[in-house]
């Protein structure tokens, strides 16, 4: 993870090397829980507009490296809803079924 204090951005980088048998599929996904309204712009970017008083953030990734799946989740617990809102969204960034690779995700203030 890299935090650039000169620019309001965080870069998350992950690399992997699985010891799988040849020909064996190795599915994997990075999971994020997003609070607020999520607006999908394209195959590789979305904006999260959090609750009142927070600035929106832009989340981006390389479309050839990751596939995004968004799943809204209804919360019934009032304590969780007070923090996450009534419908937080799970963002699953699905990694290709490869035994090794590198991905990066950027989160920055969306002006």
Biopython code that builds the backbone (N, CA, C, O; Angstrom):
import numpy as np
from Bio.PDB.StructureBuilder import StructureBuilder

atoms = [
    (1, "UNK", "N", (0.846, -1.146, 0.000)),
    (1, "UNK", "CA", (0.000, 0.000, 0.000)),
    (1, "UNK", "C", (0.902, 1.223, 0.000)),
    (1, "UNK", "O", (1.934, 1.246, 0.672)),
    (2, "UNK", "N", (0.508, 2.237, -0.757)),
    (2, "UNK", "CA", (1.274, 3.479, -0.861)),
    (2, "UNK", "C", (0.345, 4.662, -0.626)),
    (2, "UNK", "O", (-0.699, 4.777, -1.268)),
    (3, "UNK", "N", (0.727, 5.536, 0.291)),
    (3, "UNK", "CA", (-0.024, 6.753, 0.575)),
    (3, "UNK", "C", (0.819, 7.929, 0.133)),
    (3, "UNK", "O", (1.922, 8.134, 0.642)),
    (4, "UNK", "N", (0.311, 8.701, -0.806)),
    (4, "UNK", "CA", (0.999, 9.896, -1.293)),
    (4, "UNK", "C", (0.343, 11.100, -0.643)),
    (4, "UNK", "O", (-0.752, 11.496, -1.041)),
    (5, "UNK", "N", (0.993, 11.689, 0.350)),
    (5, "UNK", "CA", (0.397, 12.808, 1.080)),
    (5, "UNK", "C", (0.313, 14.078, 0.242)),
    (5, "UNK", "O", (-0.462, 14.976, 0.571)),
    (6, "UNK", "N", (1.091, 14.176, -0.833)),
    (6, "UNK", "CA", (1.024, 15.334, -1.716)),
    (6, "UNK", "C", (-0.199, 15.303, -2.620)),
    (6, "UNK", "O", (-0.655, 16.341, -3.100)),
    (7, "UNK", "N", (-0.720, 14.116, -2.845)),
    (7, "UNK", "CA", (-1.907, 13.913, -3.674)),
    (7, "UNK", "C", (-2.883, 13.093, -2.833)),
    (7, "UNK", "O", (-2.471, 12.115, -2.210)),
    (8, "UNK", "N", (-4.157, 13.461, -2.799)),
    (8, "UNK", "CA", (-5.099, 12.701, -1.965)),
    (8, "UNK", "C", (-5.440, 11.341, -2.591)),
    (8, "UNK", "O", (-6.533, 11.141, -3.123)),
    (9, "UNK", "N", (-4.475, 10.412, -2.514)),
    (9, "UNK", "CA", (-4.621, 9.110, -3.176)),
    (9, "UNK", "C", (-3.947, 8.017, -2.360)),
    (9, "UNK", "O", (-2.916, 8.241, -1.726)),
    (10, "UNK", "N", (-4.543, 6.835, -2.387)),
    (10, "UNK", "CA", (-3.937, 5.631, -1.826)),
    (10, "UNK", "C", (-3.881, 4.600, -2.944)),
    (10, "UNK", "O", (-4.870, 4.393, -3.647)),
    (11, "UNK", "N", (-2.735, 3.952, -3.113)),
    (11, "UNK", "CA", (-2.595, 2.882, -4.100)),
    (11, "UNK", "C", (-2.384, 1.570, -3.356)),
    (11, "UNK", "O", (-1.494, 1.450, -2.514)),
    (12, "UNK", "N", (-3.216, 0.596, -3.681)),
    (12, "UNK", "CA", (-3.121, -0.731, -3.077)),
    (12, "UNK", "C", (-2.591, -1.665, -4.158)),
    (12, "UNK", "O", (-3.190, -1.798, -5.225)),
    (13, "UNK", "N", (-1.466, -2.309, -3.873)),
    (13, "UNK", "CA", (-0.883, -3.246, -4.838)),
    (13, "UNK", "C", (-0.808, -4.617, -4.195)),
    (13, "UNK", "O", (-0.455, -4.748, -3.023)),
    (14, "UNK", "N", (-1.140, -5.629, -4.964)),
    (14, "UNK", "CA", (-1.074, -6.999, -4.467)),
    (14, "UNK", "C", (-0.421, -7.864, -5.539)),
    (14, "UNK", "O", (-0.683, -7.701, -6.730)),
    (15, "UNK", "N", (0.416, -8.769, -5.107)),
    (15, "UNK", "CA", (1.004, -9.729, -6.038)),
    (15, "UNK", "C", (0.867, -11.113, -5.412)),
    (15, "UNK", "O", (0.807, -11.249, -4.190)),
    (16, "UNK", "N", (0.818, -12.126, -6.253)),
    (16, "UNK", "CA", (0.622, -13.470, -5.753)),
    (16, "UNK", "C", (1.327, -14.482, -6.641)),
    (16, "UNK", "O", (1.622, -14.238, -7.811)),
    (17, "UNK", "N", (1.579, -15.615, -6.032)),
    (17, "UNK", "CA", (2.125, -16.771, -6.740)),
    (17, "UNK", "C", (1.588, -17.998, -6.016)),
    (17, "UNK", "O", (2.053, -18.338, -4.928)),
    (18, "UNK", "N", (0.604, -18.664, -6.625)),
    (18, "UNK", "CA", (-0.002, -19.844, -6.028)),
    (18, "UNK", "C", (0.730, -21.092, -6.495)),
    (18, "UNK", "O", (1.153, -21.179, -7.648)),
    (19, "UNK", "N", (0.876, -22.040, -5.608)),
    (19, "UNK", "CA", (1.507, -23.318, -5.947)),
    (19, "UNK", "C", (0.418, -24.316, -6.328)),
    (19, "UNK", "O", (0.185, -25.288, -5.610)),
    (20, "UNK", "N", (-0.247, -24.079, -7.450)),
    (20, "UNK", "CA", (-1.309, -24.976, -7.917)),
    (20, "UNK", "C", (-0.748, -25.952, -8.938)),
    (20, "UNK", "O", (0.278, -25.697, -9.569)),
    (21, "UNK", "N", (-1.434, -27.062, -9.086)),
    (21, "UNK", "CA", (-1.046, -28.024, -10.119)),
    (21, "UNK", "C", (-1.296, -27.414, -11.486)),
    (21, "UNK", "O", (-2.166, -26.557, -11.639)),
    (22, "UNK", "N", (-0.535, -27.853, -12.477)),
    (22, "UNK", "CA", (-0.730, -27.370, -13.849)),
    (22, "UNK", "C", (-2.167, -27.619, -14.288)),
    (22, "UNK", "O", (-2.720, -28.695, -14.061)),
    (23, "UNK", "N", (-2.763, -26.618, -14.917)),
    (23, "UNK", "CA", (-4.116, -26.759, -15.429)),
    (23, "UNK", "C", (-5.200, -26.528, -14.396)),
    (23, "UNK", "O", (-6.376, -26.445, -14.751)),
    (24, "UNK", "N", (-4.838, -26.421, -13.127)),
    (24, "UNK", "CA", (-5.829, -26.209, -12.076)),
    (24, "UNK", "C", (-6.217, -24.733, -12.018)),
    (24, "UNK", "O", (-5.351, -23.858, -12.015)),
    (25, "UNK", "N", (-7.505, -24.462, -11.973)),
    (25, "UNK", "CA", (-8.013, -23.094, -11.884)),
    (25, "UNK", "C", (-7.835, -22.571, -10.464)),
    (25, "UNK", "O", (-8.060, -23.299, -9.497)),
    (26, "UNK", "N", (-7.431, -21.316, -10.341)),
    (26, "UNK", "CA", (-7.209, -20.712, -9.031)),
    (26, "UNK", "C", (-7.995, -19.399, -8.954)),
    (26, "UNK", "O", (-7.402, -18.327, -9.076)),
    (27, "UNK", "N", (-9.318, -19.460, -8.756)),
    (27, "UNK", "CA", (-10.094, -18.225, -8.678)),
    (27, "UNK", "C", (-9.837, -17.500, -7.362)),
    (27, "UNK", "O", (-9.589, -18.124, -6.331)),
    (28, "UNK", "N", (-9.900, -16.193, -7.415)),
    (28, "UNK", "CA", (-9.685, -15.385, -6.224)),
    (28, "UNK", "C", (-10.347, -14.031, -6.431)),
    (28, "UNK", "O", (-10.619, -13.635, -7.565)),
    (29, "UNK", "N", (-10.608, -13.317, -5.333)),
    (29, "UNK", "CA", (-11.202, -11.983, -5.434)),
    (29, "UNK", "C", (-10.770, -11.147, -4.241)),
    (29, "UNK", "O", (-10.582, -11.661, -3.138)),
    (30, "UNK", "N", (-10.616, -9.866, -4.475)),
    (30, "UNK", "CA", (-10.383, -8.902, -3.406)),
    (30, "UNK", "C", (-11.742, -8.332, -3.040)),
    (30, "UNK", "O", (-12.506, -7.935, -3.920)),
    (31, "UNK", "N", (-12.053, -8.288, -1.748)),
    (31, "UNK", "CA", (-13.373, -7.850, -1.291)),
    (31, "UNK", "C", (-13.255, -6.518, -0.542)),
    (31, "UNK", "O", (-12.373, -6.333, 0.297)),
    (32, "UNK", "N", (-14.172, -5.596, -0.869)),
    (32, "UNK", "CA", (-14.247, -4.308, -0.188)),
    (32, "UNK", "C", (-15.696, -4.061, 0.201)),
    (32, "UNK", "O", (-16.606, -4.449, -0.531)),
    (33, "UNK", "N", (-15.920, -3.426, 1.332)),
    (33, "UNK", "CA", (-17.261, -3.030, 1.740)),
    (33, "UNK", "C", (-17.342, -1.515, 1.630)),
    (33, "UNK", "O", (-16.557, -0.801, 2.254)),
    (34, "UNK", "N", (-18.295, -1.023, 0.834)),
    (34, "UNK", "CA", (-18.416, 0.400, 0.536)),
    (34, "UNK", "C", (-19.658, 0.969, 1.206)),
    (34, "UNK", "O", (-20.752, 0.426, 1.051)),
    (35, "UNK", "N", (-19.497, 2.051, 1.947)),
    (35, "UNK", "CA", (-20.625, 2.726, 2.586)),
    (35, "UNK", "C", (-20.980, 3.957, 1.774)),
    (35, "UNK", "O", (-20.103, 4.749, 1.430)),
    (36, "UNK", "N", (-22.257, 4.123, 1.467)),
    (36, "UNK", "CA", (-22.701, 5.276, 0.700)),
    (36, "UNK", "C", (-23.242, 4.861, -0.653)),
    (36, "UNK", "O", (-23.409, 3.674, -0.937)),
    (37, "UNK", "N", (-23.514, 5.857, -1.485)),
    (37, "UNK", "CA", (-24.051, 5.600, -2.823)),
    (37, "UNK", "C", (-22.896, 5.286, -3.774)),
    (37, "UNK", "O", (-21.932, 6.047, -3.855)),
    (38, "UNK", "N", (-22.992, 4.179, -4.483)),
    (38, "UNK", "CA", (-21.944, 3.741, -5.404)),
    (38, "UNK", "C", (-22.430, 3.981, -6.832)),
    (38, "UNK", "O", (-23.512, 3.536, -7.215)),
    (39, "UNK", "N", (-21.612, 4.692, -7.613)),
    (39, "UNK", "CA", (-21.932, 4.992, -9.010)),
    (39, "UNK", "C", (-20.862, 4.366, -9.892)),
    (39, "UNK", "O", (-19.694, 4.749, -9.829)),
    (40, "UNK", "N", (-21.261, 3.406, -10.710)),
    (40, "UNK", "CA", (-20.313, 2.742, -11.611)),
    (40, "UNK", "C", (-20.192, 3.561, -12.885)),
    (40, "UNK", "O", (-21.204, 3.884, -13.506)),
    (41, "UNK", "N", (-18.965, 3.904, -13.288)),
    (41, "UNK", "CA", (-18.739, 4.730, -14.474)),
    (41, "UNK", "C", (-18.389, 3.902, -15.698)),
    (41, "UNK", "O", (-18.879, 4.169, -16.795)),
    (42, "UNK", "N", (-17.559, 2.919, -15.514)),
    (42, "UNK", "CA", (-17.064, 2.112, -16.626)),
    (42, "UNK", "C", (-16.659, 0.758, -16.062)),
    (42, "UNK", "O", (-16.910, 0.451, -14.897)),
    (43, "UNK", "N", (-16.032, -0.040, -16.905)),
    (43, "UNK", "CA", (-15.617, -1.373, -16.465)),
    (43, "UNK", "C", (-14.595, -1.323, -15.338)),
    (43, "UNK", "O", (-14.437, -2.297, -14.603)),
    (44, "UNK", "N", (-13.895, -0.193, -15.194)),
    (44, "UNK", "CA", (-12.794, -0.149, -14.229)),
    (44, "UNK", "C", (-12.795, 1.091, -13.349)),
    (44, "UNK", "O", (-11.732, 1.539, -12.920)),
    (45, "UNK", "N", (-13.966, 1.655, -13.072)),
    (45, "UNK", "CA", (-13.992, 2.791, -12.143)),
    (45, "UNK", "C", (-15.377, 2.974, -11.550)),
    (45, "UNK", "O", (-16.393, 2.659, -12.171)),
    (46, "UNK", "N", (-15.386, 3.490, -10.335)),
    (46, "UNK", "CA", (-16.638, 3.823, -9.670)),
    (46, "UNK", "C", (-16.384, 4.938, -8.671)),
    (46, "UNK", "O", (-15.257, 5.145, -8.221)),
    (47, "UNK", "N", (-17.449, 5.652, -8.330)),
    (47, "UNK", "CA", (-17.384, 6.701, -7.319)),
    (47, "UNK", "C", (-18.226, 6.270, -6.132)),
    (47, "UNK", "O", (-19.323, 5.737, -6.296)),
    (48, "UNK", "N", (-17.703, 6.506, -4.931)),
    (48, "UNK", "CA", (-18.449, 6.240, -3.710)),
    (48, "UNK", "C", (-18.753, 7.582, -3.067)),
    (48, "UNK", "O", (-17.847, 8.326, -2.689)),
    (49, "UNK", "N", (-20.028, 7.879, -2.950)),
    (49, "UNK", "CA", (-20.479, 9.103, -2.285)),
    (49, "UNK", "C", (-20.951, 8.690, -0.901)),
    (49, "UNK", "O", (-22.064, 8.195, -0.720)),
    (50, "UNK", "N", (-20.081, 8.908, 0.056)),
    (50, "UNK", "CA", (-20.363, 8.479, 1.424)),
    (50, "UNK", "C", (-21.405, 9.388, 2.061)),
    (50, "UNK", "O", (-21.962, 10.279, 1.420)),
    (51, "UNK", "N", (-21.641, 9.143, 3.292)),
    (51, "UNK", "CA", (-22.661, 9.892, 4.024)),
    (51, "UNK", "C", (-22.310, 11.371, 4.109)),
    (51, "UNK", "O", (-21.184, 11.771, 3.812)),
    (52, "UNK", "N", (-23.273, 12.170, 4.513)),
    (52, "UNK", "CA", (-23.131, 13.631, 4.570)),
    (52, "UNK", "C", (-21.835, 14.045, 5.263)),
    (52, "UNK", "O", (-21.440, 13.471, 6.278)),
    (53, "UNK", "N", (-21.191, 15.047, 4.693)),
    (53, "UNK", "CA", (-19.975, 15.579, 5.282)),
    (53, "UNK", "C", (-18.698, 14.962, 4.754)),
    (53, "UNK", "O", (-17.614, 15.471, 5.038)),
    (54, "UNK", "N", (-18.790, 13.889, 3.999)),
    (54, "UNK", "CA", (-17.606, 13.229, 3.452)),
    (54, "UNK", "C", (-17.449, 13.570, 1.979)),
    (54, "UNK", "O", (-18.432, 13.774, 1.266)),
    (55, "UNK", "N", (-16.205, 13.630, 1.536)),
    (55, "UNK", "CA", (-15.950, 13.866, 0.112)),
    (55, "UNK", "C", (-16.050, 12.544, -0.641)),
    (55, "UNK", "O", (-15.682, 11.498, -0.107)),
    (56, "UNK", "N", (-16.545, 12.581, -1.880)),
    (56, "UNK", "CA", (-16.617, 11.341, -2.659)),
    (56, "UNK", "C", (-15.217, 10.862, -3.040)),
    (56, "UNK", "O", (-14.287, 11.657, -3.165)),
    (57, "UNK", "N", (-15.088, 9.555, -3.221)),
    (57, "UNK", "CA", (-13.817, 8.986, -3.661)),
    (57, "UNK", "C", (-14.021, 8.227, -4.967)),
    (57, "UNK", "O", (-15.083, 7.658, -5.221)),
    (58, "UNK", "N", (-12.977, 8.237, -5.784)),
    (58, "UNK", "CA", (-12.951, 7.520, -7.049)),
    (58, "UNK", "C", (-12.078, 6.284, -6.860)),
    (58, "UNK", "O", (-10.938, 6.390, -6.408)),
    (59, "UNK", "N", (-12.606, 5.124, -7.202)),
    (59, "UNK", "CA", (-11.873, 3.861, -7.113)),
    (59, "UNK", "C", (-11.639, 3.380, -8.543)),
    (59, "UNK", "O", (-12.587, 3.244, -9.315)),
    (60, "UNK", "N", (-10.374, 3.121, -8.898)),
    (60, "UNK", "CA", (-10.042, 2.677, -10.255)),
    (60, "UNK", "C", (-9.107, 1.471, -10.206)),
    (60, "UNK", "O", (-8.398, 1.254, -9.223)),
    (61, "UNK", "N", (-9.123, 0.693, -11.288)),
    (61, "UNK", "CA", (-8.254, -0.466, -11.445)),
    (61, "UNK", "C", (-8.104, -0.738, -12.930)),
    (61, "UNK", "O", (-8.841, -0.182, -13.745)),
    (62, "UNK", "N", (-7.156, -1.589, -13.286)),
    (62, "UNK", "CA", (-6.939, -1.937, -14.697)),
    (62, "UNK", "C", (-7.981, -2.975, -15.125)),
    (62, "UNK", "O", (-8.048, -4.057, -14.542)),
    (63, "UNK", "N", (-8.801, -2.650, -16.146)),
    (63, "UNK", "CA", (-9.876, -3.575, -16.530)),
    (63, "UNK", "C", (-9.374, -4.917, -17.057)),
    (63, "UNK", "O", (-10.074, -5.923, -16.942)),
    (64, "UNK", "N", (-8.189, -4.946, -17.624)),
    (64, "UNK", "CA", (-7.663, -6.218, -18.120)),
    (64, "UNK", "C", (-7.198, -7.108, -16.976)),
    (64, "UNK", "O", (-6.988, -8.306, -17.171)),
    (65, "UNK", "N", (-7.034, -6.536, -15.782)),
    (65, "UNK", "CA", (-6.530, -7.302, -14.647)),
    (65, "UNK", "C", (-7.632, -7.775, -13.703)),
    (65, "UNK", "O", (-7.486, -8.814, -13.060)),
    (66, "UNK", "N", (-8.735, -7.027, -13.609)),
    (66, "UNK", "CA", (-9.774, -7.330, -12.626)),
    (66, "UNK", "C", (-11.162, -7.132, -13.220)),
    (66, "UNK", "O", (-11.367, -6.276, -14.081)),
    (67, "UNK", "N", (-12.103, -7.926, -12.752)),
    (67, "UNK", "CA", (-13.508, -7.775, -13.119)),
    (67, "UNK", "C", (-14.285, -7.448, -11.851)),
    (67, "UNK", "O", (-14.149, -8.146, -10.845)),
    (68, "UNK", "N", (-15.100, -6.395, -11.886)),
    (68, "UNK", "CA", (-15.826, -5.955, -10.698)),
    (68, "UNK", "C", (-17.222, -6.555, -10.631)),
    (68, "UNK", "O", (-17.928, -6.647, -11.636)),
    (69, "UNK", "N", (-17.604, -6.963, -9.420)),
    (69, "UNK", "CA", (-18.967, -7.419, -9.137)),
    (69, "UNK", "C", (-19.452, -6.611, -7.935)),
    (69, "UNK", "O", (-18.845, -6.660, -6.865)),
    (70, "UNK", "N", (-20.551, -5.866, -8.113)),
    (70, "UNK", "CA", (-21.134, -5.059, -7.041)),
    (70, "UNK", "C", (-22.377, -5.754, -6.503)),
    (70, "UNK", "O", (-23.250, -6.166, -7.268)),
    (71, "UNK", "N", (-22.452, -5.883, -5.168)),
    (71, "UNK", "CA", (-23.593, -6.532, -4.535)),
    (71, "UNK", "C", (-24.089, -5.676, -3.376)),
    (71, "UNK", "O", (-23.438, -5.635, -2.332)),
    (72, "UNK", "N", (-25.235, -4.981, -3.529)),
    (72, "UNK", "CA", (-25.799, -4.243, -2.393)),
    (72, "UNK", "C", (-26.287, -5.237, -1.337)),
    (72, "UNK", "O", (-26.819, -6.297, -1.665)),
    (73, "UNK", "N", (-26.099, -4.881, -0.076)),
    (73, "UNK", "CA", (-26.500, -5.759, 1.019)),
    (73, "UNK", "C", (-27.400, -4.981, 1.974)),
    (73, "UNK", "O", (-26.980, -3.964, 2.526)),
    (74, "UNK", "N", (-28.608, -5.437, 2.170)),
    (74, "UNK", "CA", (-29.524, -4.787, 3.118)),
    (74, "UNK", "C", (-29.101, -5.144, 4.538)),
    (74, "UNK", "O", (-28.817, -6.304, 4.837)),
    (75, "UNK", "N", (-29.062, -4.138, 5.411)),
    (75, "UNK", "CA", (-28.739, -4.365, 6.818)),
    (75, "UNK", "C", (-30.004, -4.195, 7.649)),
    (75, "UNK", "O", (-30.764, -3.247, 7.452)),
    (76, "UNK", "N", (-30.222, -5.106, 8.566)),
    (76, "UNK", "CA", (-31.379, -5.023, 9.444)),
    (76, "UNK", "C", (-30.989, -4.622, 10.856)),
    (76, "UNK", "O", (-31.847, -4.215, 11.640)),
    (77, "UNK", "N", (-29.731, -4.728, 11.186)),
    (77, "UNK", "CA", (-29.246, -4.373, 12.521)),
    (77, "UNK", "C", (-29.096, -2.858, 12.612)),
    (77, "UNK", "O", (-28.317, -2.282, 11.853)),
    (78, "UNK", "N", (-29.823, -2.191, 13.522)),
    (78, "UNK", "CA", (-29.753, -0.729, 13.606)),
    (78, "UNK", "C", (-28.364, -0.197, 13.973)),
    (78, "UNK", "O", (-28.006, 0.909, 13.568)),
    (79, "UNK", "N", (-27.584, -0.961, 14.725)),
    (79, "UNK", "CA", (-26.238, -0.502, 15.080)),
    (79, "UNK", "C", (-25.331, -0.507, 13.852)),
    (79, "UNK", "O", (-24.549, 0.424, 13.662)),
    (80, "UNK", "N", (-25.424, -1.538, 13.022)),
    (80, "UNK", "CA", (-24.628, -1.580, 11.795)),
    (80, "UNK", "C", (-25.111, -0.538, 10.798)),
    (80, "UNK", "O", (-24.302, 0.112, 10.137)),
    (81, "UNK", "N", (-26.432, -0.376, 10.685)),
    (81, "UNK", "CA", (-26.994, 0.613, 9.757)),
    (81, "UNK", "C", (-26.585, 2.030, 10.127)),
    (81, "UNK", "O", (-26.435, 2.879, 9.248)),
    (82, "UNK", "N", (-26.403, 2.294, 11.411)),
    (82, "UNK", "CA", (-25.990, 3.631, 11.848)),
    (82, "UNK", "C", (-24.596, 3.973, 11.331)),
    (82, "UNK", "O", (-24.287, 5.144, 11.111)),
    (83, "UNK", "N", (-23.765, 2.972, 11.138)),
    (83, "UNK", "CA", (-22.397, 3.183, 10.659)),
    (83, "UNK", "C", (-22.311, 3.057, 9.141)),
    (83, "UNK", "O", (-21.732, 3.921, 8.483)),
    (84, "UNK", "N", (-22.878, 1.998, 8.580)),
    (84, "UNK", "CA", (-22.719, 1.665, 7.168)),
    (84, "UNK", "C", (-23.850, 2.177, 6.285)),
    (84, "UNK", "O", (-23.724, 2.155, 5.061)),
    (85, "UNK", "N", (-24.942, 2.632, 6.867)),
    (85, "UNK", "CA", (-26.126, 2.980, 6.089)),
    (85, "UNK", "C", (-26.980, 1.734, 5.912)),
    (85, "UNK", "O", (-26.581, 0.638, 6.308)),
    (86, "UNK", "N", (-28.148, 1.901, 5.322)),
    (86, "UNK", "CA", (-29.064, 0.769, 5.183)),
    (86, "UNK", "C", (-28.618, -0.235, 4.126)),
    (86, "UNK", "O", (-28.931, -1.421, 4.224)),
    (87, "UNK", "N", (-27.880, 0.240, 3.107)),
    (87, "UNK", "CA", (-27.482, -0.633, 2.001)),
    (87, "UNK", "C", (-26.008, -0.456, 1.645)),
    (87, "UNK", "O", (-25.700, 0.196, 0.647)),
    (88, "UNK", "N", (-25.089, -1.017, 2.429)),
    (88, "UNK", "CA", (-23.689, -0.991, 1.983)),
    (88, "UNK", "C", (-23.539, -1.891, 0.753)),
    (88, "UNK", "O", (-24.357, -2.779, 0.511)),
    (89, "UNK", "N", (-22.493, -1.645, -0.005)),
    (89, "UNK", "CA", (-22.261, -2.411, -1.234)),
    (89, "UNK", "C", (-20.953, -3.172, -1.115)),
    (89, "UNK", "O", (-19.921, -2.608, -0.750)),
    (90, "UNK", "N", (-21.009, -4.457, -1.427)),
    (90, "UNK", "CA", (-19.778, -5.247, -1.470)),
    (90, "UNK", "C", (-19.212, -5.145, -2.880)),
    (90, "UNK", "O", (-19.904, -5.409, -3.862)),
    (91, "UNK", "N", (-17.947, -4.760, -2.962)),
    (91, "UNK", "CA", (-17.225, -4.721, -4.231)),
    (91, "UNK", "C", (-16.271, -5.907, -4.239)),
    (91, "UNK", "O", (-15.352, -5.979, -3.423)),
    (92, "UNK", "N", (-16.493, -6.833, -5.161)),
    (92, "UNK", "CA", (-15.581, -7.963, -5.345)),
    (92, "UNK", "C", (-14.821, -7.719, -6.639)),
    (92, "UNK", "O", (-15.421, -7.646, -7.712)),
    (93, "UNK", "N", (-13.519, -7.594, -6.542)),
    (93, "UNK", "CA", (-12.664, -7.459, -7.719)),
    (93, "UNK", "C", (-12.078, -8.837, -7.999)),
    (93, "UNK", "O", (-11.167, -9.297, -7.311)),
    (94, "UNK", "N", (-12.619, -9.476, -9.017)),
    (94, "UNK", "CA", (-12.271, -10.862, -9.329)),
    (94, "UNK", "C", (-10.972, -10.892, -10.124)),
    (94, "UNK", "O", (-10.827, -10.233, -11.154)),
    (95, "UNK", "N", (-10.044, -11.674, -9.612)),
    (95, "UNK", "CA", (-8.725, -11.834, -10.217)),
    (95, "UNK", "C", (-8.801, -12.972, -11.236)),
    (95, "UNK", "O", (-9.458, -13.981, -10.978)),
    (96, "UNK", "N", (-8.145, -12.827, -12.382)),
    (96, "UNK", "CA", (-8.146, -13.932, -13.351)),
    (96, "UNK", "C", (-7.605, -15.215, -12.723)),
    (96, "UNK", "O", (-6.800, -15.172, -11.792)),
    (97, "UNK", "N", (-8.049, -16.334, -13.234)),
    (97, "UNK", "CA", (-7.600, -17.634, -12.719)),
    (97, "UNK", "C", (-6.194, -17.932, -13.214)),
    (97, "UNK", "O", (-5.976, -18.815, -14.043)),
    (98, "UNK", "N", (-5.258, -17.179, -12.687)),
    (98, "UNK", "CA", (-3.854, -17.388, -13.023)),
    (98, "UNK", "C", (-3.096, -17.720, -11.754)),
    (98, "UNK", "O", (-3.502, -17.330, -10.659)),
    (99, "UNK", "N", (-2.016, -18.427, -11.898)),
    (99, "UNK", "CA", (-1.241, -18.816, -10.719)),
    (99, "UNK", "C", (-0.393, -17.690, -10.170)),
    (99, "UNK", "O", (0.017, -17.729, -9.010)),
    (100, "UNK", "N", (-0.122, -16.678, -10.996)),
    (100, "UNK", "CA", (0.658, -15.550, -10.500)),
    (100, "UNK", "C", (0.213, -14.278, -11.196)),
    (100, "UNK", "O", (-0.321, -14.313, -12.304)),
    (101, "UNK", "N", (0.439, -13.156, -10.531)),
    (101, "UNK", "CA", (0.066, -11.885, -11.130)),
    (101, "UNK", "C", (0.278, -10.723, -10.178)),
    (101, "UNK", "O", (0.670, -10.901, -9.024)),
    (102, "UNK", "N", (0.009, -9.530, -10.688)),
    (102, "UNK", "CA", (0.130, -8.291, -9.918)),
    (102, "UNK", "C", (-1.054, -7.416, -10.291)),
    (102, "UNK", "O", (-1.398, -7.297, -11.467)),
    (103, "UNK", "N", (-1.675, -6.807, -9.298)),
    (103, "UNK", "CA", (-2.778, -5.876, -9.556)),
    (103, "UNK", "C", (-2.572, -4.624, -8.704)),
    (103, "UNK", "O", (-1.868, -4.652, -7.694)),
    (104, "UNK", "N", (-3.198, -3.528, -9.129)),
    (104, "UNK", "CA", (-3.175, -2.320, -8.314)),
    (104, "UNK", "C", (-4.542, -1.652, -8.391)),
    (104, "UNK", "O", (-5.212, -1.674, -9.424)),
    (105, "UNK", "N", (-4.932, -1.060, -7.271)),
    (105, "UNK", "CA", (-6.210, -0.369, -7.127)),
    (105, "UNK", "C", (-5.896, 1.004, -6.558)),
    (105, "UNK", "O", (-5.101, 1.132, -5.628)),
    (106, "UNK", "N", (-6.525, 2.033, -7.122)),
    (106, "UNK", "CA", (-6.312, 3.396, -6.627)),
    (106, "UNK", "C", (-7.603, 3.933, -6.040)),
    (106, "UNK", "O", (-8.685, 3.753, -6.600)),
    (107, "UNK", "N", (-7.468, 4.596, -4.906)),
    (107, "UNK", "CA", (-8.587, 5.274, -4.258)),
    (107, "UNK", "C", (-8.144, 6.713, -4.062)),
    (107, "UNK", "O", (-7.152, 6.978, -3.383)),
    (108, "UNK", "N", (-8.894, 7.655, -4.667)),
    (108, "UNK", "CA", (-8.511, 9.057, -4.557)),
    (108, "UNK", "C", (-9.740, 9.935, -4.409)),
    (108, "UNK", "O", (-10.848, 9.548, -4.781)),
    (109, "UNK", "N", (-9.528, 11.117, -3.862)),
    (109, "UNK", "CA", (-10.619, 12.069, -3.704)),
    (109, "UNK", "C", (-11.131, 12.452, -5.082)),
    (109, "UNK", "O", (-10.351, 12.781, -5.975)),
    (110, "UNK", "N", (-12.450, 12.408, -5.250)),
    (110, "UNK", "CA", (-13.089, 12.730, -6.529)),
    (110, "UNK", "C", (-13.607, 14.158, -6.444)),
    (110, "UNK", "O", (-14.658, 14.417, -5.858)),
    (111, "UNK", "N", (-12.860, 15.077, -7.033)),
    (111, "UNK", "CA", (-13.232, 16.500, -6.961)),
    (111, "UNK", "C", (-14.320, 16.833, -7.924)),
    (111, "UNK", "O", (-14.751, 17.984, -7.994)),
]
sb = StructureBuilder()
sb.init_structure("model")
sb.init_model(0)
sb.init_chain("A")
sb.init_seg("    ")
for serial, (resi, resn, name, xyz) in enumerate(atoms, 1):
    if name == "N":
        sb.init_residue(resn, " ", resi, " ")
    sb.init_atom(name, np.array(xyz, "f"), 0.0, 1.0, " ", f" {name:<3s}", serial, name[0])
structure = sb.get_structure()
